[in-house]
Amino acid sequence: MIGGNPKKSILHPLAHKAKRWKRQVLHRLVEAKTIHGTSNSQYRKKVIGIYAGQRGAMLARSNQISGHFRNGESVFKNRQFNLRGAKDILDIGSGSGPILSHLIEYADENTNITGLDISSVMIDRARKRLDSKRPRFVLGDLAQLPFQDEAFDCITCGYALEHVPDTRQGMEEIYRVLSPGGRVLLFVTEDTFVGAWTSRIWNCRTHNRKELYDLFKSLDFELGKEFWFTRFHRMLRLGGICIELVKRHPITSDYLGSVAAGDQVIAAGRVSAVSSPN
Ligand SMILES: C[S@@+](CC[C@H](N)C(=O)[O-])C[C@H]1O[C@@H](n2cnc3c(N)ncnc32)[C@H](O)[C@@H]1O
């Protein structure tokens, strides 16, 4: 668990403002300019074009060379993010399919796996690369997911949220299609030096960790584990923001009645154990 009680700050309000201003300036400096000053539809077309081209074609290979594939696999293999019991998993921004291949390997045999991407070219590449009947592929936009409410009990989203101009809109969609108690594994580009390069190569945004966590909380997500692929990643703040989120259960008598004594529940912002009626 992270993000407990915020530390009480002794900074003067003006110092707070200066800090926020500095962060905003840095944001603008590190983020690629292309995402600002273009309409959402122009930006969307640009992203589709980038992934249809050479950079998209190289993605699977560069994932292997950079260790991204292996590092991502360790999160599932070591059950840091446990896929056991998940019935319907959605991988958003599935790209060339690295996360899908881990889902195929580490999720239960009868789990339904869906890959969604905005680029039909990337979907074709993933299909060929994975050569598996298991994932179904859907062409769609994270900002407007083509699924019913609460359709999935588990969602993975690797480095795609930074391609959505309105982050809140993207996260609201993830929240909408996730069932109560469902879990999300999110990897997002951070506003660090390495993130700045990523932003320039892929024309994506970078995110400030604290601001993003505040957004998650405002959407009523419970912040779960924070992941670092290796100690090296943690030390140099590589790999971006990697976090597990849990959608809280609304507290209804139906829900509480369905929970067994001793179970851990996430409701009303707290994890607590349900006690036995006797
Ligand atoms: C950096 S790649 C990441 C691929 C893969 N998840 C991984 O971890 O390697 C981002 C992928 O997100 C897709 N994407 C970008 N914007 C998207 C959007 N709005 N909705 C869905 N997919 C999107 C791109 O087409 C691309 O395949």
The ligand as an SDF file (V2000), in Angstrom:
LIG
                    3D

 27 29  0  0  0  0  0  0  0  0999 V2000
    4.4590    2.3730  -26.5730 C   0  0  0  0  0  0  0  0  0  0  0  0
    3.3210    1.2620  -27.2930 S   0  0  0  0  0  0  0  0  0  0  0  0
    3.1900    0.1080  -25.9800 C   0  0  0  0  0  0  0  0  0  0  0  0
    2.8420   -1.2640  -26.4400 C   0  0  0  0  0  0  0  0  0  0  0  0
    2.8030   -2.3360  -25.3490 C   0  0  0  0  0  0  0  0  0  0  0  0
    1.7040   -2.1140  -24.4290 N   0  0  0  0  0  0  0  0  0  0  0  0
    4.0990   -2.4050  -24.5880 C   0  0  0  0  0  0  0  0  0  0  0  0
    4.0890   -2.3320  -23.3500 O   0  0  0  0  0  0  0  0  0  0  0  0
    5.1350   -2.5480  -25.2360 O   0  0  0  0  0  0  0  0  0  0  0  0
    1.7810    2.1240  -27.2420 C   0  0  0  0  0  0  0  0  0  0  0  0
    0.6500    1.4260  -27.9710 C   0  0  0  0  0  0  0  0  0  0  0  0
   -0.5480    2.1030  -27.6200 O   0  0  0  0  0  0  0  0  0  0  0  0
   -1.3260    2.3020  -28.7780 C   0  0  0  0  0  0  0  0  0  0  0  0
   -2.1630    3.5020  -28.5610 N   0  0  0  0  0  0  0  0  0  0  0  0
   -1.8200    4.7910  -28.6380 C   0  0  0  0  0  0  0  0  0  0  0  0
   -2.8480    5.5870  -28.3610 N   0  0  0  0  0  0  0  0  0  0  0  0
   -3.8900    4.7680  -28.0760 C   0  0  0  0  0  0  0  0  0  0  0  0
   -5.2510    4.9860  -27.7270 C   0  0  0  0  0  0  0  0  0  0  0  0
   -5.7380    6.2150  -27.5880 N   0  0  0  0  0  0  0  0  0  0  0  0
   -6.0550    3.9280  -27.5550 N   0  0  0  0  0  0  0  0  0  0  0  0
   -5.5650    2.6590  -27.6870 C   0  0  0  0  0  0  0  0  0  0  0  0
   -4.2920    2.3950  -28.0230 N   0  0  0  0  0  0  0  0  0  0  0  0
   -3.4630    3.4290  -28.2120 C   0  0  0  0  0  0  0  0  0  0  0  0
   -0.3250    2.4630  -29.9100 C   0  0  0  0  0  0  0  0  0  0  0  0
   -0.8940    2.1880  -31.1630 O   0  0  0  0  0  0  0  0  0  0  0  0
    0.7520    1.4690  -29.4760 C   0  0  0  0  0  0  0  0  0  0  0  0
    0.5310    0.2110  -30.0360 O   0  0  0  0  0  0  0  0  0  0  0  0
  1  2  1  0
  2  3  1  0
  2 10  1  0
  3  4  1  0
  4  5  1  0
  5  6  1  0
  5  7  1  0
  7  8  2  0
  7  9  1  0
 10 11  1  0
 11 12  1  0
 11 26  1  0
 12 13  1  0
 13 14  1  0
 13 24  1  0
 14 15  1  0
 14 23  1  0
 15 16  2  0
 16 17  1  0
 17 18  1  0
 17 23  2  0
 18 19  1  0
 18 20  2  0
 20 21  1  0
 21 22  2  0
 22 23  1  0
 24 25  1  0
 24 26  1  0
 26 27  1  0
M  CHG  2   2   1   9  -1
M  END
$$$$
